[in-house]
């Protein structure tokens, strides 16, 4: 195939892959996209072509998948010029990740060319997804398993986490790619047979992994819809707090009244007197107030979730966003990077995942970006009976990102078999059940209150015990065996291939 045509097809496949994620949610798109790129690269003999095609695929995947970075920086960061510089750089860096996965699959596949698309590419793809979940602080955004949240493959999530549905999808794509190389052969039988096995096993795994542990709690999720440009304006602080107070007072009597991430536009101690009065009102009405607020301790600052009161409870965000909540290399770069930092300065990371107690239930808390990391949410399990994610997605504007964020939160609820509450500043606030289904949600950029109920649950899924290790072991062991025994053509594959 001519190189220009291969690069065009690779780019198109990358764009198609991104359509599998919210808000497009075309669950079939990643299957086709991965099958196409696996089939294309499995035919290549020159490593330079592999890298070019893999990078072209990555550019399409990242370009459509995380284009919203431009809006975040242009509207709320350093402006249009900074966004115009930073966005292409970040997309170009992201594109290296799928390129690396495809290169690894190709390298291993050189030892077993008959089955490379079938096995080496899927295993390499999922292994690299796992590596990027922790390398350089980690990033799980756009892991392919999220695209299957509404398919039967999602039933694998309570056992293997997001990489379970991802591996199933990648193996199906590998089978399709293997068949595409010789469509008029018995290879035609493998994709439907593999699909039947994966789906049948998935349905067997569709069971109750947790059970109710207490009576339902009534909840009011306060979505303040505070404009990001106004949020940190010192002259607007009193007005912003008054809006949250007014919205909350209308819902005293609900078991939980919850404000979103950093809804308090000042440090917690600066508003402690006001909050004490609010707590007294809430307690008298039978409510518990939960707020997102920055907290200062000595010379350290934290992005926190607080249950105010005489014995206040605090959760400090553990996984901070580089260049969003702290600026790496600030000592080296000085003020050059200040435009991408936080309005209140750098935050410090917390260390404890211990659940907070509210409404008689143990609540496992995460803040914003933390909900994209399955192992970190699982740190609060099995003690946590409810999951709570506070976020401020105003940074994303009216892009795909708020919906992608919600999609990842749904996966965390499914992995842990715990219902989840999401309270966000501008949407999407939601009530997600233990199966990862959205039972109620708000729209974007509207000031509203979402009233819902949530039932605490107890129990432990296999994922909360094993985390990602079973999938990692499968991928590493599979690639190792292909490298060691790849030259020994298996009779089965020789006969049907």
Helices and strands as residue ranges (DSSP letters): H 3-18, H 29-42, H 47-65, H 69-76, H 80-109, I 116-120, H 121-132, G 135-137, G 144-148, G 152-156, H 157-160, H 162-181, H 188-205, E 211-212, E 217-223, H 228-231, G 234-236, H 237-249, E 256-259, G 268-271, H 272-284, E 288-297, E 300-307, E 313-316, H 330-333, G 334-340, E 356-358, E 361-367, G 368-372, H 374-378, E 386-391, G 393-396, H 401-416, E 420-424, E 430-432, E 438-441, E 448-454, E 457-458, H 462-466, H 469-485, H 491-496
